[in-house]
């Protein structure tokens, strides 16, 4: 069986990894539009700083997944962030966070959270980066996927779609597949709408070392949803004598400043961060922005509809549109579950 996975985020990589282990006879080709794997599990390096500008950490959903992170995967650089997450409100009042959640693991890697995506990726899969699928055509034996100018990328017996629901809907609309199936799948995906998020990382000369790792807005009435202190993960993340803070903006604030130039955005967010934290550092040396247009799902796709064409048509779906919340651990778990169904339907378990 030949399988194409659309998207190299964690759910797509989890599909490929699980099949490599449980059904190696299935040939997996992962097609990704960007330059690397991981999607929002993303890390940047700039001027000696390492910072995570998408997902901030991950925590296991159960003992088996914790063992997977701590033992199955290479774990020499795995970090459990020691400092807690505190909360704040619209009036910038900071309070102690949830004690139960703060006692749970907050995993990340010394070299950046994107290390997880690199470790998850199986060596046996075929990976095509910087390849955007424009449309899909059903054939007598499966599907053919095309990029710009009708260039054939590959053909397969089945497809796993992992992009955010709006992008998957657009791809389905552009594709030549059974119209009844297409209409049903789009209906099933439609409840999964998304919130945008601008993530801005600010580098300062000087040291700000609070008693928390991060701050989480608890009343959804502040322009900043999340603020993280990068060196709280590991001292090597930031050069000595410097501080890097990553601010992730609330949905409406993200919309309001989405088109601001970098200098204006940096000045605006720096003002919000100063007022929130009370730090007295000089103006930031720079601000590094990332716009996540589909940061978090607001709803969940209809699982009954989305699974109804798996075995009959070879069309599978994975990712946060189907978990209803964007979490690293859920993306992995859902990708694993989809892969197990693929192997079962194909009769390919080893």
C-alpha atoms as a printed R data frame, in Angstrom:
    type eleno elety resid chain resno       x      y       z
1   ATOM     1    CA   UNK     A     1   0.000  0.000   0.000
2   ATOM     2    CA   UNK     A     2   1.174  3.497  -0.848
3   ATOM     3    CA   UNK     A     3   0.181  6.339   1.480
4   ATOM     4    CA   UNK     A     4   0.648 10.076   1.125
5   ATOM     5    CA   UNK     A     5   0.532 12.239   4.243
6   ATOM     6    CA   UNK     A     6  -0.255 15.894   3.572
7   ATOM     7    CA   UNK     A     7   1.694 17.947   6.116
8   ATOM     8    CA   UNK     A     8   4.764 17.239   8.279
9   ATOM     9    CA   UNK     A     9   3.387 18.554  11.549
10  ATOM    10    CA   UNK     A    10   3.447 16.271  14.564
11  ATOM    11    CA   UNK     A    11   0.261 14.410  13.696
12  ATOM    12    CA   UNK     A    12   1.555 13.618  10.204
13  ATOM    13    CA   UNK     A    13   4.933 12.529  11.557
14  ATOM    14    CA   UNK     A    14   3.183 10.383  14.167
15  ATOM    15    CA   UNK     A    15   1.246  8.627  11.404
16  ATOM    16    CA   UNK     A    16   4.489  7.908   9.572
17  ATOM    17    CA   UNK     A    17   6.327  6.745  12.709
18  ATOM    18    CA   UNK     A    18   3.559  4.422  13.864
19  ATOM    19    CA   UNK     A    19   3.228  2.827  10.438
20  ATOM    20    CA   UNK     A    20   6.995  2.394  10.171
21  ATOM    21    CA   UNK     A    21   6.871  0.405  13.414
22  ATOM    22    CA   UNK     A    22   3.611 -1.538  13.044
23  ATOM    23    CA   UNK     A    23   3.081 -1.808   9.278
24  ATOM    24    CA   UNK     A    24   6.420 -1.347   7.470
25  ATOM    25    CA   UNK     A    25   4.949 -2.753   4.252
26  ATOM    26    CA   UNK     A    26   3.022  0.510   3.833
27  ATOM    27    CA   UNK     A    27   5.086  3.015   1.862
28  ATOM    28    CA   UNK     A    28   4.724  6.511   3.332
29  ATOM    29    CA   UNK     A    29   5.436  9.777   1.498
30  ATOM    30    CA   UNK     A    30   5.036 12.960   3.575
31  ATOM    31    CA   UNK     A    31   4.543 16.162   1.573
32  ATOM    32    CA   UNK     A    32   5.181 19.486   3.345
33  ATOM    33    CA   UNK     A    33   4.833 23.019   1.987
34  ATOM    34    CA   UNK     A    34   7.408 24.623   4.317
35  ATOM    35    CA   UNK     A    35  11.164 24.180   4.687
36  ATOM    36    CA   UNK     A    36  11.112 21.874   7.694
37  ATOM    37    CA   UNK     A    37   9.121 19.451   9.802
38  ATOM    38    CA   UNK     A    38   7.129 20.114  12.945
39  ATOM    39    CA   UNK     A    39   4.572 22.747  11.970
40  ATOM    40    CA   UNK     A    40   3.842 24.846  15.067
41  ATOM    41    CA   UNK     A    41   6.367 22.816  17.043
42  ATOM    42    CA   UNK     A    42   8.902 25.374  15.917
43  ATOM    43    CA   UNK     A    43  12.265 26.752  17.045
44  ATOM    44    CA   UNK     A    44  14.361 29.677  15.802
45  ATOM    45    CA   UNK     A    45  17.970 30.698  16.358
46  ATOM    46    CA   UNK     A    46  19.136 34.286  16.092
47  ATOM    47    CA   UNK     A    47  22.171 36.125  17.506
48  ATOM    48    CA   UNK     A    48  23.052 33.271  19.817
49  ATOM    49    CA   UNK     A    49  19.478 32.913  21.108
50  ATOM    50    CA   UNK     A    50  17.365 29.751  20.809
51  ATOM    51    CA   UNK     A    51  13.637 30.297  21.220
52  ATOM    52    CA   UNK     A    52  10.375 28.466  20.612
53  ATOM    53    CA   UNK     A    53   7.919 30.688  18.773
54  ATOM    54    CA   UNK     A    54   4.992 28.281  18.458
55  ATOM    55    CA   UNK     A    55   4.249 25.505  20.942
56  ATOM    56    CA   UNK     A    56   6.049 26.217  24.215
57  ATOM    57    CA   UNK     A    57   6.220 22.816  25.907
58  ATOM    58    CA   UNK     A    58   4.391 19.491  26.005
59  ATOM    59    CA   UNK     A    59   3.138 17.221  28.749
60  ATOM    60    CA   UNK     A    60   2.233 13.528  28.467
61  ATOM    61    CA   UNK     A    61  -1.406 12.461  28.469
62  ATOM    62    CA   UNK     A    62  -0.691  9.212  30.340
63  ATOM    63    CA   UNK     A    63   2.081  7.050  31.774
64  ATOM    64    CA   UNK     A    64   2.700  5.293  28.461
65  ATOM    65    CA   UNK     A    65   3.278  8.560  26.631
66  ATOM    66    CA   UNK     A    66   5.493  9.841  29.446
67  ATOM    67    CA   UNK     A    67   7.607  6.698  29.097
68  ATOM    68    CA   UNK     A    68   7.772  7.317  25.351
69  ATOM    69    CA   UNK     A    69   9.205 10.813  25.934
70  ATOM    70    CA   UNK     A    70  11.492  9.854  28.823
71  ATOM    71    CA   UNK     A    71  12.784  6.502  27.576
72  ATOM    72    CA   UNK     A    72  11.766  5.428  24.046
73  ATOM    73    CA   UNK     A    73  12.930  8.592  22.310
74  ATOM    74    CA   UNK     A    74  16.504  9.841  22.756
75  ATOM    75    CA   UNK     A    75  16.222 11.930  25.922
76  ATOM    76    CA   UNK     A    76  19.660 13.333  26.758
77  ATOM    77    CA   UNK     A    77  18.475 16.887  26.095
78  ATOM    78    CA   UNK     A    78  14.912 16.507  27.411
79  ATOM    79    CA   UNK     A    79  14.098 19.175  30.020
80  ATOM    80    CA   UNK     A    80  11.273 19.353  32.540
81  ATOM    81    CA   UNK     A    81  10.882 23.112  33.105
82  ATOM    82    CA   UNK     A    82  11.270 23.666  36.842
83  ATOM    83    CA   UNK     A    83   9.698 27.068  37.340
84  ATOM    84    CA   UNK     A    84   5.889 27.348  37.443
85  ATOM    85    CA   UNK     A    85   3.353 29.041  35.198
86  ATOM    86    CA   UNK     A    86   1.565 31.908  36.945
87  ATOM    87    CA   UNK     A    87  -1.626 33.633  35.798
88  ATOM    88    CA   UNK     A    88  -2.616 37.252  35.216
89  ATOM    89    CA   UNK     A    89  -5.754 39.220  34.444
90  ATOM    90    CA   UNK     A    90  -6.763 42.277  32.410
91  ATOM    91    CA   UNK     A    91  -5.523 44.573  35.193
92  ATOM    92    CA   UNK     A    92  -2.037 42.973  35.046
93  ATOM    93    CA   UNK     A    93  -2.471 41.329  38.441
94  ATOM    94    CA   UNK     A    94  -0.172 38.291  38.602
95  ATOM    95    CA   UNK     A    95  -1.242 35.378  40.810
96  ATOM    96    CA   UNK     A    96   0.107 31.919  41.572
97  ATOM    97    CA   UNK     A    97  -0.918 29.382  38.962
98  ATOM    98    CA   UNK     A    98  -2.684 26.059  39.281
99  ATOM    99    CA   UNK     A    99  -0.649 23.929  41.704
100 ATOM   100    CA   UNK     A   100  -1.784 20.636  40.186
101 ATOM   101    CA   UNK     A   101  -0.811 21.611  36.651
102 ATOM   102    CA   UNK     A   102   2.450 23.141  37.835
103 ATOM   103    CA   UNK     A   103   3.410 19.806  39.383
104 ATOM   104    CA   UNK     A   104   2.905 18.025  36.068
105 ATOM   105    CA   UNK     A   105   5.796 17.755  33.581
106 ATOM   106    CA   UNK     A   106   6.468 20.659  31.226
107 ATOM   107    CA   UNK     A   107   8.763 19.032  28.679
108 ATOM   108    CA   UNK     A   108  10.939 20.758  26.113
109 ATOM   109    CA   UNK     A   109  14.393 20.083  24.645
110 ATOM   110    CA   UNK     A   110  17.569 22.010  25.356
111 ATOM   111    CA   UNK     A   111  18.109 22.685  21.646
112 ATOM   112    CA   UNK     A   112  14.468 23.707  21.099
113 ATOM   113    CA   UNK     A   113  11.049 22.095  21.010
114 ATOM   114    CA   UNK     A   114  11.449 21.322  17.303
115 ATOM   115    CA   UNK     A   115  13.841 18.563  18.394
116 ATOM   116    CA   UNK     A   116  10.742 16.483  19.108
117 ATOM   117    CA   UNK     A   117   9.658 16.617  15.452
118 ATOM   118    CA   UNK     A   118  13.136 15.541  14.340
119 ATOM   119    CA   UNK     A   119  13.111 12.626  16.775
120 ATOM   120    CA   UNK     A   120   9.601 11.522  15.784
121 ATOM   121    CA   UNK     A   121  10.364 11.475  12.052
122 ATOM   122    CA   UNK     A   122  11.076  7.912  10.884
123 ATOM   123    CA   UNK     A   123  14.084  7.391   8.637
124 ATOM   124    CA   UNK     A   124  12.091  5.125   6.321
125 ATOM   125    CA   UNK     A   125   9.555  7.701   5.127
126 ATOM   126    CA   UNK     A   126   9.949  9.742   1.955
127 ATOM   127    CA   UNK     A   127   9.813 13.479   2.654
128 ATOM   128    CA   UNK     A   128   9.181 16.248   0.134
129 ATOM   129    CA   UNK     A   129   9.726 19.737   1.591
130 ATOM   130    CA   UNK     A   130   8.703 23.078   0.043
131 ATOM   131    CA   UNK     A   131   6.122 21.222  -2.018
132 ATOM   132    CA   UNK     A   132   2.632 22.676  -2.062
133 ATOM   133    CA   UNK     A   133  -0.219 20.422  -3.168
134 ATOM   134    CA   UNK     A   134  -2.608 22.365  -5.379
135 ATOM   135    CA   UNK     A   135  -5.139 19.663  -6.184
136 ATOM   136    CA   UNK     A   136  -5.861 15.960  -5.994
137 ATOM   137    CA   UNK     A   137  -7.396 13.781  -8.675
138 ATOM   138    CA   UNK     A   138  -9.101 10.469  -8.010
139 ATOM   139    CA   UNK     A   139  -7.875  7.679 -10.285
140 ATOM   140    CA   UNK     A   140  -9.016  4.137 -10.933
141 ATOM   141    CA   UNK     A   141  -6.617  2.846  -8.277
142 ATOM   142    CA   UNK     A   142  -6.335  5.724  -5.806
143 ATOM   143    CA   UNK     A   143  -5.246  9.350  -6.022
144 ATOM   144    CA   UNK     A   144  -2.725 11.525  -7.807
145 ATOM   145    CA   UNK     A   145  -1.442 14.713  -6.157
146 ATOM   146    CA   UNK     A   146  -0.290 17.708  -8.172
147 ATOM   147    CA   UNK     A   147   1.700 20.845  -7.421
148 ATOM   148    CA   UNK     A   148   1.856 24.076  -9.434
149 ATOM   149    CA   UNK     A   149   1.432 23.885 -13.199
150 ATOM   150    CA   UNK     A   150  -0.106 20.402 -12.960
151 ATOM   151    CA   UNK     A   151   3.179 18.759 -11.988
152 ATOM   152    CA   UNK     A   152   2.575 15.292 -10.559
153 ATOM   153    CA   UNK     A   153   4.016 14.927  -7.057
154 ATOM   154    CA   UNK     A   154   3.091 11.285  -6.478
155 ATOM   155    CA   UNK     A   155   0.247  8.794  -6.594
156 ATOM   156    CA   UNK     A   156  -1.047  6.675  -3.747
157 ATOM   157    CA   UNK     A   157  -3.760  4.308  -2.618
158 ATOM   158    CA   UNK     A   158  -4.733  6.502   0.338
159 ATOM   159    CA   UNK     A   159  -4.191  9.990   1.749
160 ATOM   160    CA   UNK     A   160  -3.939 11.427   5.248
161 ATOM   161    CA   UNK     A   161  -4.816 15.133   5.489
162 ATOM   162    CA   UNK     A   162  -3.261 16.949   8.477
163 ATOM   163    CA   UNK     A   163  -3.370 20.720   7.742
164 ATOM   164    CA   UNK     A   164  -5.742 23.041   9.630
165 ATOM   165    CA   UNK     A   165  -9.359 22.528   8.582
166 ATOM   166    CA   UNK     A   166  -9.668 25.702   6.426
167 ATOM   167    CA   UNK     A   167  -6.621 24.692   4.387
168 ATOM   168    CA   UNK     A   168  -7.877 21.137   4.001
169 ATOM   169    CA   UNK     A   169 -11.268 22.436   2.877
170 ATOM   170    CA   UNK     A   170  -9.598 24.622   0.238
171 ATOM   171    CA   UNK     A   171  -7.592 21.666  -1.034
172 ATOM   172    CA   UNK     A   172 -10.686 19.456  -1.224
173 ATOM   173    CA   UNK     A   173 -12.590 22.177  -3.094
174 ATOM   174    CA   UNK     A   174  -9.803 22.370  -5.681
175 ATOM   175    CA   UNK     A   175  -9.680 18.596  -6.145
176 ATOM   176    CA   UNK     A   176 -11.373 16.186  -8.523
177 ATOM   177    CA   UNK     A   177 -12.914 13.563  -6.283
178 ATOM   178    CA   UNK     A   178 -16.443 12.240  -5.807
179 ATOM   179    CA   UNK     A   179 -18.622 15.335  -5.318
180 ATOM   180    CA   UNK     A   180 -20.865 13.722  -2.723
181 ATOM   181    CA   UNK     A   181 -17.837 12.616  -0.716
182 ATOM   182    CA   UNK     A   182 -16.252 16.053  -1.082
183 ATOM   183    CA   UNK     A   183 -19.390 17.823   0.125
184 ATOM   184    CA   UNK     A   184 -19.720 15.530   3.121
185 ATOM   185    CA   UNK     A   185 -16.092 15.937   4.133
186 ATOM   186    CA   UNK     A   186 -16.268 19.720   3.899
187 ATOM   187    CA   UNK     A   187 -19.391 19.652   6.058
188 ATOM   188    CA   UNK     A   188 -17.559 17.521   8.587
189 ATOM   189    CA   UNK     A   189 -14.560 19.867   8.690
190 ATOM   190    CA   UNK     A   190 -16.551 23.106   8.887
191 ATOM   191    CA   UNK     A   191 -17.032 23.195  12.702
192 ATOM   192    CA   UNK     A   192 -13.255 23.472  13.175
193 ATOM   193    CA   UNK     A   193 -12.680 27.210  12.888
194 ATOM   194    CA   UNK     A   194  -9.417 28.754  14.099
195 ATOM   195    CA   UNK     A   195  -8.056 31.644  16.155
196 ATOM   196    CA   UNK     A   196  -5.016 33.571  14.888
197 ATOM   197    CA   UNK     A   197  -1.978 34.337  17.029
198 ATOM   198    CA   UNK     A   198   1.022 36.607  16.622
199 ATOM   199    CA   UNK     A   199   4.042 35.366  18.533
200 ATOM   200    CA   UNK     A   200   6.679 38.023  19.166
201 ATOM   201    CA   UNK     A   201  10.022 37.223  20.772
202 ATOM   202    CA   UNK     A   202  11.821 40.199  22.346
203 ATOM   203    CA   UNK     A   203  15.556 40.251  23.134
204 ATOM   204    CA   UNK     A   204  16.743 42.602  25.886
205 ATOM   205    CA   UNK     A   205  20.176 43.540  27.201
206 ATOM   206    CA   UNK     A   206  20.079 42.882  30.931
207 ATOM   207    CA   UNK     A   207  18.665 40.131  33.096
208 ATOM   208    CA   UNK     A   208  15.041 39.696  34.130
209 ATOM   209    CA   UNK     A   209  14.693 36.586  36.286
210 ATOM   210    CA   UNK     A   210  11.223 36.284  37.843
211 ATOM   211    CA   UNK     A   211  10.041 33.413  40.038
212 ATOM   212    CA   UNK     A   212   7.930 32.025  37.179
213 ATOM   213    CA   UNK     A   213   8.698 30.459  33.813
214 ATOM   214    CA   UNK     A   214   5.635 31.907  32.090
215 ATOM   215    CA   UNK     A   215   2.440 33.899  32.582
216 ATOM   216    CA   UNK     A   216  -0.971 32.793  31.301
217 ATOM   217    CA   UNK     A   217  -3.906 35.184  30.960
218 ATOM   218    CA   UNK     A   218  -6.856 33.743  32.885
219 ATOM   219    CA   UNK     A   219  -9.715 36.064  31.923
220 ATOM   220    CA   UNK     A   220  -9.172 36.365  28.145
221 ATOM   221    CA   UNK     A   221  -9.363 40.141  28.505
222 ATOM   222    CA   UNK     A   222  -5.691 41.070  27.982
223 ATOM   223    CA   UNK     A   223  -3.948 41.618  24.623
224 ATOM   224    CA   UNK     A   224  -1.278 39.119  25.687
225 ATOM   225    CA   UNK     A   225  -2.377 35.519  26.160
226 ATOM   226    CA   UNK     A   226   0.999 34.026  27.111
227 ATOM   227    CA   UNK     A   227   4.412 35.353  28.095
228 ATOM   228    CA   UNK     A   228   7.421 33.031  28.492
229 ATOM   229    CA   UNK     A   229  10.927 33.616  29.866
230 ATOM   230    CA   UNK     A   230  13.160 31.651  27.517
231 ATOM   231    CA   UNK     A   231  16.200 31.181  29.778
232 ATOM   232    CA   UNK     A   232  13.952 29.494  32.382
233 ATOM   233    CA   UNK     A   233  14.029 26.467  30.067
234 ATOM   234    CA   UNK     A   234  17.827 26.330  30.043
235 ATOM   235    CA   UNK     A   235  20.566 28.935  30.573
236 ATOM   236    CA   UNK     A   236  22.085 28.096  27.184
237 ATOM   237    CA   UNK     A   237  18.981 29.400  25.408
238 ATOM   238    CA   UNK     A   238  20.073 33.053  25.835
239 ATOM   239    CA   UNK     A   239  23.560 34.659  25.948
240 ATOM   240    CA   UNK     A   240  24.753 35.718  29.382
241 ATOM   241    CA   UNK     A   241  23.519 39.125  30.440
242 ATOM   242    CA   UNK     A   242  20.454 39.026  28.172
243 ATOM   243    CA   UNK     A   243  16.767 38.177  28.437
244 ATOM   244    CA   UNK     A   244  14.391 36.855  25.793
245 ATOM   245    CA   UNK     A   245  10.643 37.019  26.366
246 ATOM   246    CA   UNK     A   246   8.148 35.410  23.992
247 ATOM   247    CA   UNK     A   247   4.726 37.027  23.962
248 ATOM   248    CA   UNK     A   248   1.824 35.297  22.246
249 ATOM   249    CA   UNK     A   249  -1.061 37.639  21.604
250 ATOM   250    CA   UNK     A   250  -4.769 37.071  22.120
251 ATOM   251    CA   UNK     A   251  -6.879 36.486  18.999
252 ATOM   252    CA   UNK     A   252  -8.372 39.993  18.747
253 ATOM   253    CA   UNK     A   253  -5.087 41.683  19.555
254 ATOM   254    CA   UNK     A   254  -3.424 39.531  16.882
255 ATOM   255    CA   UNK     A   255  -6.015 40.647  14.332
256 ATOM   256    CA   UNK     A   256  -5.611 44.289  15.349
257 ATOM   257    CA   UNK     A   257  -1.828 44.355  14.829
258 ATOM   258    CA   UNK     A   258  -1.516 41.693  12.112
259 ATOM   259    CA   UNK     A   259  -0.463 44.195   9.435
260 ATOM   260    CA   UNK     A   260   1.681 46.447  11.646
261 ATOM   261    CA   UNK     A   261   5.305 46.811  10.583
262 ATOM   262    CA   UNK     A   262   7.923 45.136  12.747
263 ATOM   263    CA   UNK     A   263   9.035 48.308  14.530
264 ATOM   264    CA   UNK     A   264   5.491 49.310  15.464
265 ATOM   265    CA   UNK     A   265   4.596 45.785  16.571
266 ATOM   266    CA   UNK     A   266   7.748 45.528  18.705
267 ATOM   267    CA   UNK     A   267   7.055 48.868  20.401
268 ATOM   268    CA   UNK     A   268   3.418 47.975  21.087
269 ATOM   269    CA   UNK     A   269   4.103 44.541  22.518
270 ATOM   270    CA   UNK     A   270   7.107 45.772  24.518
271 ATOM   271    CA   UNK     A   271   4.779 48.286  26.190
272 ATOM   272    CA   UNK     A   272   2.256 45.569  27.090
273 ATOM   273    CA   UNK     A   273   5.015 43.316  28.442
274 ATOM   274    CA   UNK     A   274   6.607 46.074  30.560
275 ATOM   275    CA   UNK     A   275   3.278 46.980  32.119
276 ATOM   276    CA   UNK     A   276   2.539 43.331  32.857
277 ATOM   277    CA   UNK     A   277   5.910 42.332  34.325
278 ATOM   278    CA   UNK     A   278   7.201 45.642  35.687
279 ATOM   279    CA   UNK     A   279  10.694 44.926  34.345
280 ATOM   280    CA   UNK     A   280  13.065 47.871  33.934
281 ATOM   281    CA   UNK     A   281  15.219 46.587  31.079
282 ATOM   282    CA   UNK     A   282  16.243 48.876  28.218
283 ATOM   283    CA   UNK     A   283  14.301 48.900  24.963
284 ATOM   284    CA   UNK     A   284  14.478 45.538  23.142
285 ATOM   285    CA   UNK     A   285  17.401 44.941  20.826
286 ATOM   286    CA   UNK     A   286  14.973 43.314  18.394
287 ATOM   287    CA   UNK     A   287  11.614 41.689  18.021
288 ATOM   288    CA   UNK     A   288  11.156 38.498  16.012
289 ATOM   289    CA   UNK     A   289   7.600 37.878  14.831
290 ATOM   290    CA   UNK     A   290   5.663 34.847  13.657
291 ATOM   291    CA   UNK     A   291   2.068 35.048  12.515
292 ATOM   292    CA   UNK     A   292   0.124 31.821  13.109
293 ATOM   293    CA   UNK     A   293  -3.049 32.323  11.091
294 ATOM   294    CA   UNK     A   294  -4.438 28.990  12.306
295 ATOM   295    CA   UNK     A   295  -3.052 28.863  15.825
296 ATOM   296    CA   UNK     A   296  -5.782 27.092  17.773
297 ATOM   297    CA   UNK     A   297  -9.049 25.417  16.725
298 ATOM   298    CA   UNK     A   298 -12.264 26.788  18.206
299 ATOM   299    CA   UNK     A   299 -14.265 23.690  17.353
300 ATOM   300    CA   UNK     A   300 -13.851 20.081  16.359
301 ATOM   301    CA   UNK     A   301 -14.535 18.330  13.064
302 ATOM   302    CA   UNK     A   302 -17.350 15.782  13.019
303 ATOM   303    CA   UNK     A   303 -15.552 12.493  13.719
304 ATOM   304    CA   UNK     A   304 -18.410 10.368  12.385
305 ATOM   305    CA   UNK     A   305 -18.300 12.070   8.995
306 ATOM   306    CA   UNK     A   306 -14.517 12.250   8.825
307 ATOM   307    CA   UNK     A   307 -14.073  8.532   9.509
308 ATOM   308    CA   UNK     A   308 -16.876  7.374   7.218
309 ATOM   309    CA   UNK     A   309 -14.709  7.439   4.068
310 ATOM   310    CA   UNK     A   310 -11.546  5.937   5.496
311 ATOM   311    CA   UNK     A   311 -11.786  2.300   4.512
312 ATOM   312    CA   UNK     A   312 -14.096  2.793   1.520
313 ATOM   313    CA   UNK     A   313 -12.238  5.702  -0.124
314 ATOM   314    CA   UNK     A   314  -8.810  5.764   1.520
315 ATOM   315    CA   UNK     A   315  -9.304  9.299   2.883
316 ATOM   316    CA   UNK     A   316  -8.007  9.875   6.427
317 ATOM   317    CA   UNK     A   317  -7.734 12.993   8.588
318 ATOM   318    CA   UNK     A   318  -5.501 13.822  11.550
319 ATOM   319    CA   UNK     A   319  -4.467 16.872  13.560
320 ATOM   320    CA   UNK     A   320  -5.909 19.487  15.862
321 ATOM   321    CA   UNK     A   321  -9.060 19.980  13.787
322 ATOM   322    CA   UNK     A   322  -9.989 16.521  15.056
323 ATOM   323    CA   UNK     A   323  -8.843 16.852  18.677
324 ATOM   324    CA   UNK     A   324 -10.511 20.244  19.142
325 ATOM   325    CA   UNK     A   325  -7.469 21.742  20.845
326 ATOM   326    CA   UNK     A   326  -3.913 22.354  19.724
327 ATOM   327    CA   UNK     A   327  -1.647 20.345  22.000
328 ATOM   328    CA   UNK     A   328   1.562 18.512  21.111
329 ATOM   329    CA   UNK     A   329   0.657 15.395  23.052
330 ATOM   330    CA   UNK     A   330  -2.819 15.191  21.502
331 ATOM   331    CA   UNK     A   331  -1.406 15.585  17.986
332 ATOM   332    CA   UNK     A   332   0.878 12.618  18.603
333 ATOM   333    CA   UNK     A   333  -1.871 10.503  20.130
334 ATOM   334    CA   UNK     A   334  -4.322 11.241  17.328
335 ATOM   335    CA   UNK     A   335  -1.746 10.559  14.619
336 ATOM   336    CA   UNK     A   336  -0.964  7.220  16.255
337 ATOM   337    CA   UNK     A   337  -4.664  6.284  16.349
338 ATOM   338    CA   UNK     A   338  -5.192  7.176  12.679
339 ATOM   339    CA   UNK     A   339  -2.121  5.139  11.703
340 ATOM   340    CA   UNK     A   340  -3.460  2.108  13.562
341 ATOM   341    CA   UNK     A   341  -6.744  2.327  11.639
342 ATOM   342    CA   UNK     A   342  -4.841  2.590   8.346
343 ATOM   343    CA   UNK     A   343  -2.814 -0.508   9.164
344 ATOM   344    CA   UNK     A   344  -5.937 -2.403  10.201
345 ATOM   345    CA   UNK     A   345  -7.886 -1.438   7.082
346 ATOM   346    CA   UNK     A   346  -4.937 -2.416   4.894
347 ATOM   347    CA   UNK     A   347  -4.389 -5.679   6.748
348 ATOM   348    CA   UNK     A   348  -0.763 -4.635   7.067
349 ATOM   349    CA   UNK     A   349   0.073 -5.164  10.742
350 ATOM   350    CA   UNK     A   350   3.331 -7.068  11.008
